[in-house]
């Protein structure tokens, strides 16, 4: 049996997102994200190191963790 989805406002999500849980907000639904596995973090670190070396001496810079907000202005 699939649990019923609970839709919340963006304002409510922003209040919830101040804790330590990793949350994602999509179409009004709050999705709890588990911590990345050790293998995932190892791969991320290796890719980041390669990108850092590739961009060394240029004006570009690689980042590993960035909060990303995508907003559809046509259908808010």
N, CA, C and O atoms as a DFTB+ gen file, in Angstrom:
304 C
 N C O
     1  1       0.842      -1.181       0.000
     2  2       0.000       0.000       0.000
     3  2       0.890       1.249       0.000
     4  3       1.756       1.398       0.862
     5  1       0.674       2.131      -0.959
     6  2       1.456       3.356      -1.083
     7  2       0.910       4.419      -0.142
     8  3      -0.298       4.657      -0.109
     9  1       1.805       5.074       0.638
    10  2       1.306       6.131       1.529
    11  2       0.763       7.307       0.734
    12  3       1.252       7.614      -0.353
    13  1      -0.243       7.954       1.279
    14  2      -0.855       9.108       0.626
    15  2       0.112      10.282       0.644
    16  3       0.749      10.557       1.661
    17  1       0.220      10.981      -0.502
    18  2       1.101      12.139      -0.585
    19  2       0.471      13.315       0.147
    20  3      -0.729      13.564       0.029
    21  1       1.285      14.028       0.897
    22  2       0.816      15.210       1.602
    23  2       1.407      16.430       0.898
    24  3       2.627      16.560       0.795
    25  1       0.552      17.313       0.419
    26  2       0.986      18.513      -0.283
    27  2       1.083      19.655       0.729
    28  3       0.172      19.877       1.527
    29  1       2.215      20.380       0.679
    30  2       2.416      21.523       1.573
    31  2       2.793      22.747       0.746
    32  3       3.238      22.628      -0.396
    33  1       2.612      23.911       1.332
    34  2       2.975      25.151       0.653
    35  2       4.490      25.333       0.693
    36  3       5.183      24.717       1.503
    37  1       4.988      26.186      -0.193
    38  2       6.415      26.490      -0.197
    39  2       6.811      27.131       1.126
    40  3       7.893      26.855       1.644
    41  1       5.956      27.980       1.676
    42  2       6.247      28.626       2.960
    43  2       6.429      27.575       4.060
    44  3       7.363      27.666       4.856
    45  1       5.541      26.582       4.105
    46  2       5.639      25.522       5.106
    47  2       6.919      24.706       4.901
    48  3       7.601      24.355       5.864
    49  1       7.239      24.408       3.629
    50  2       8.464      23.669       3.343
    51  2       9.687      24.429       3.840
    52  3      10.579      23.830       4.440
    53  1       9.744      25.732       3.602
    54  2      10.887      26.530       4.038
    55  2      11.023      26.513       5.557
    56  3      12.136      26.568       6.078
    57  1       9.907      26.439       6.267
    58  2       9.953      26.315       7.727
    59  2      10.501      24.943       8.128
    60  3      11.273      24.834       9.081
    61  1      10.103      23.906       7.407
    62  2      10.545      22.544       7.698
    63  2      12.022      22.356       7.370
    64  3      12.705      21.561       8.014
    65  1      12.513      23.082       6.377
    66  2      13.850      22.874       5.829
    67  2      14.955      23.486       6.689
    68  3      16.107      23.531       6.258
    69  1      14.634      23.951       7.876
    70  2      15.636      24.562       8.747
    71  2      16.290      23.548       9.677
    72  3      17.190      23.896      10.442
    73  1      15.847      22.311       9.618
    74  2      16.407      21.273      10.479
    75  2      17.593      20.592       9.832
    76  3      18.163      21.094       8.863
    77  1      17.957      19.451      10.374
    78  2      19.107      18.712       9.858
    79  2      18.733      17.710       8.777
    80  3      19.616      17.189       8.095
    81  1      17.438      17.427       8.605
    82  2      17.016      16.486       7.572
    83  2      17.300      17.061       6.192
    84  3      17.212      18.270       5.975
    85  1      17.642      16.172       5.265
    86  2      17.835      16.585       3.878
    87  2      16.478      16.460       3.190
    88  3      15.922      15.367       3.080
    89  1      15.959      17.587       2.734
    90  2      14.626      17.620       2.143
    91  2      14.687      18.162       0.722
    92  3      15.575      18.935       0.364
    93  1      13.720      17.732      -0.068
    94  2      13.543      18.250      -1.418
    95  2      12.070      18.586      -1.577
    96  3      11.211      17.894      -1.032
    97  1      11.778      19.634      -2.313
    98  2      10.403      20.093      -2.515
    99  2      10.091      19.999      -3.998
   100  3      10.770      20.626      -4.812
   101  1       9.075      19.227      -4.362
   102  2       8.724      19.038      -5.765
   103  2       7.220      18.980      -5.916
   104  3       6.570      18.083      -5.380
   105  1       6.664      19.939      -6.648
   106  2       5.215      20.007      -6.884
   107  2       4.409      19.941      -5.596
   108  3       3.373      19.279      -5.538
   109  1       4.888      20.631      -4.560
   110  2       4.165      20.682      -3.302
   111  2       4.422      19.522      -2.363
   112  3       3.948      19.524      -1.227
   113  1       5.166      18.533      -2.824
   114  2       5.458      17.354      -2.003
   115  2       6.849      17.469      -1.383
   116  3       7.804      17.855      -2.056
   117  1       6.956      17.137      -0.108
   118  2       8.246      17.131       0.576
   119  2       8.813      15.716       0.501
   120  3       8.153      14.749       0.884
   121  1      10.031      15.608       0.007
   122  2      10.682      14.316      -0.141
   123  2      11.883      14.292       0.794
   124  3      12.762      15.150       0.706
   125  1      11.921      13.312       1.686
   126  2      13.046      13.148       2.602
   127  2      14.141      12.360       1.888
   128  3      13.888      11.276       1.362
   129  1      15.352      12.904       1.871
   130  2      16.459      12.277       1.167
   131  2      17.412      11.613       2.158
   132  3      17.811      12.239       3.140
   133  1      17.777      10.371       1.918
   134  2      18.750       9.720       2.799
   135  2      20.137      10.309       2.562
   136  3      20.386      10.916       1.520
   137  1      21.033      10.134       3.517
   138  2      22.412      10.569       3.330
   139  2      23.040       9.748       2.212
   140  3      22.713       8.574       2.044
   141  1      23.944      10.361       1.446
   142  2      24.609       9.610       0.379
   143  2      25.450       8.469       0.960
   144  3      25.989       8.581       2.061
   145  1      25.551       7.390       0.217
   146  2      26.355       6.248       0.659
   147  2      27.840       6.609       0.628
   148  3      28.233       7.607       0.023
   149  1      28.650       5.797       1.276
   150  2      30.096       6.009       1.279
   151  2      30.627       5.950      -0.158
   152  3      31.456       6.770      -0.551
   153  1      30.147       4.981      -0.931
   154  2      30.599       4.851      -2.322
   155  2      30.228       6.097      -3.130
   156  3      31.038       6.580      -3.921
   157  1      29.025       6.617      -2.941
   158  2      28.596       7.829      -3.639
   159  2      29.524       8.998      -3.296
   160  3      29.940       9.743      -4.183
   161  1      29.844       9.154      -2.024
   162  2      30.714      10.247      -1.595
   163  2      32.125      10.074      -2.158
   164  3      32.776      11.058      -2.511
   165  1      32.599       8.833      -2.244
   166  2      33.915       8.551      -2.812
   167  2      33.951       8.959      -4.289
   168  3      34.903       9.599      -4.735
   169  1      32.926       8.590      -5.036
   170  2      32.849       8.948      -6.453
   171  2      32.784      10.470      -6.609
   172  3      33.478      11.042      -7.450
   173  1      31.956      11.117      -5.802
   174  2      31.830      12.576      -5.857
   175  2      33.175      13.255      -5.604
   176  3      33.534      14.201      -6.305
   177  1      33.916      12.779      -4.610
   178  2      35.216      13.357      -4.285
   179  2      36.195      13.175      -5.446
   180  3      36.942      14.095      -5.780
   181  1      36.191      11.989      -6.060
   182  2      37.087      11.738      -7.195
   183  2      36.747      12.627      -8.390
   184  3      37.645      13.169      -9.033
   185  1      35.473      12.777      -8.687
   186  2      35.069      13.657      -9.792
   187  2      35.449      15.103      -9.474
   188  3      35.954      15.818     -10.339
   189  1      35.207      15.530      -8.240
   190  2      35.557      16.892      -7.834
   191  2      37.044      17.163      -7.956
   192  3      37.447      18.242      -8.390
   193  1      37.871      16.182      -7.572
   194  2      39.322      16.340      -7.676
   195  2      39.744      16.474      -9.133
   196  3      40.597      17.297      -9.464
   197  1      39.152      15.670      -9.999
   198  2      39.463      15.764     -11.434
   199  2      39.073      17.129     -11.989
   200  3      39.837      17.746     -12.731
   201  1      37.884      17.595     -11.627
   202  2      37.439      18.911     -12.111
   203  2      38.325      20.027     -11.565
   204  3      38.663      20.960     -12.294
   205  1      38.699      19.941     -10.300
   206  2      39.573      20.962      -9.707
   207  2      40.893      21.027     -10.476
   208  3      41.376      22.114     -10.794
   209  1      41.470      19.871     -10.769
   210  2      42.727      19.832     -11.514
   211  2      42.561      20.352     -12.942
   212  3      43.428      21.058     -13.456
   213  1      41.451      20.001     -13.574
   214  2      41.184      20.437     -14.945
   215  2      41.067      21.956     -15.033
   216  3      41.567      22.566     -15.978
   217  1      40.408      22.565     -14.050
   218  2      40.170      24.006     -14.079
   219  2      41.291      24.827     -13.438
   220  3      41.231      26.057     -13.445
   221  1      42.307      24.168     -12.886
   222  2      43.407      24.881     -12.229
   223  2      44.035      25.877     -13.208
   224  3      44.351      25.527     -14.346
   225  1      44.210      27.108     -12.755
   226  2      44.814      28.141     -13.592
   227  2      43.834      28.852     -14.511
   228  3      44.235      29.696     -15.312
   229  1      42.535      28.515     -14.400
   230  2      41.516      29.186     -15.207
   231  2      40.600      29.990     -14.289
   232  3      40.762      29.962     -13.069
   233  1      39.659      30.692     -14.860
   234  2      38.707      31.458     -14.048
   235  2      37.516      30.592     -13.593
   236  3      36.630      31.082     -12.894
   237  1      37.495      29.310     -13.987
   238  2      36.404      28.407     -13.603
   239  2      36.714      27.720     -12.281
   240  3      37.874      27.575     -11.895
   241  1      35.664      27.304     -11.600
   242  2      35.813      26.648     -10.313
   243  2      34.730      25.572     -10.180
   244  3      33.595      25.773     -10.610
   245  1      35.084      24.439      -9.585
   246  2      34.130      23.344      -9.388
   247  2      33.600      23.363      -7.962
   248  3      34.346      23.643      -7.023
   249  1      32.311      23.065      -7.797
   250  2      31.679      22.996      -6.485
   251  2      31.006      21.641      -6.334
   252  3      30.515      21.077      -7.312
   253  1      30.980      21.115      -5.111
   254  2      30.372      19.812      -4.862
   255  2      28.945      19.928      -4.337
   256  3      28.080      19.154      -4.747
   257  1      28.681      20.870      -3.446
   258  2      27.353      20.995      -2.849
   259  2      26.795      22.391      -3.088
   260  3      27.361      23.386      -2.635
   261  1      25.697      22.449      -3.795
   262  2      25.052      23.727      -4.062
   263  2      23.548      23.518      -3.916
   264  3      22.993      22.582      -4.490
   265  1      22.887      24.386      -3.151
   266  2      21.430      24.349      -3.107
   267  2      20.918      24.851      -4.442
   268  3      21.356      25.896      -4.923
   269  1      20.010      24.127      -5.037
   270  2      19.505      24.474      -6.357
   271  2      18.000      24.674      -6.289
   272  3      17.267      23.802      -5.824
   273  1      17.552      25.817      -6.753
   274  2      16.120      26.129      -6.791
   275  2      15.726      26.366      -8.233
   276  3      16.263      27.258      -8.889
   277  1      14.792      25.575      -8.730
   278  2      14.244      25.764     -10.069
   279  2      12.798      26.184      -9.935
   280  3      11.996      25.487      -9.314
   281  1      12.464      27.323     -10.516
   282  2      11.104      27.844     -10.405
   283  2      10.533      28.041     -11.799
   284  3      11.143      28.704     -12.638
   285  1       9.377      27.470     -12.043
   286  2       8.675      27.639     -13.300
   287  2       7.849      28.915     -13.219
   288  3       6.792      28.925     -12.588
   289  1       8.306      29.976     -13.840
   290  2       7.620      31.267     -13.749
   291  2       6.294      31.277     -14.501
   292  3       5.431      32.113     -14.232
   293  1       6.131      30.349     -15.445
   294  2       4.884      30.272     -16.196
   295  2       3.789      29.542     -15.417
   296  3       2.603      29.769     -15.655
   297  1       4.183      28.668     -14.490
   298  2       3.226      27.888     -13.721
   299  2       3.730      27.776     -12.276
   300  3       4.181      26.708     -11.862
   301  1       3.655      28.882     -11.499
   302  2       4.241      28.892     -10.154
   303  2       3.581      27.952      -9.168
   304  3       3.995      27.882      -8.010
